[in-house]
Amino acid sequence: MKTLILSSLLFLSVQASAVQKLVCVPGYEEMRKDAVIEVTFKYNIDPLKPFVGRYDLGAELTFKDLVTRQLYTRPDLVMRPEANTADVSMRGGAAGMVHLRLSPVLKNGSFAGRYTGDLFINDLDVRAYYNLVGTSKEPGILCEAH
């Protein structure tokens, strides 16, 4: 019985750290209310080991421009490790029109429930251009895991 309870608790703790969706805002204070960005992975990922058994992750991007009320969606994002397969940071995008970089926020080696990163969209087909690339002092986007 102890083993069953212990394995159930372990399963719950693993599930609690799994991420499938990120809800993001621009990292610049003056732009935080201008847009909402959602990144939805095709399956749950472990932020500490997102690429176990895979080299890339499928994801969908939704960018809601709250100023112009424009909605931009890309269902074909491909995310890869930023440096090597053991890396927790991701980079990728879609068709050369979307570039996205995401890094989990870690505290004492544990996932803090947030990601930071950069987003650049230059989709000439639908005339969408957004440059949320950060600086050395602040990230381009701030994300909460859901």
Buried (B, 14 or more C-beta within 10 A) or exposed (E): EEEEEEEEEEEEEEEEBBBBBBBBBBBBEEEEEBBBBBBBBEEEBBBEEBBEEBEEBBBBBBBBBEEEEBEBEBEBBBBBBBEEEEBBBBBBBBEEBBBBBBBBBEEEEEBEBBBBBBBBBEBEEEEBEBEBBBEEEEBBBBBEBE
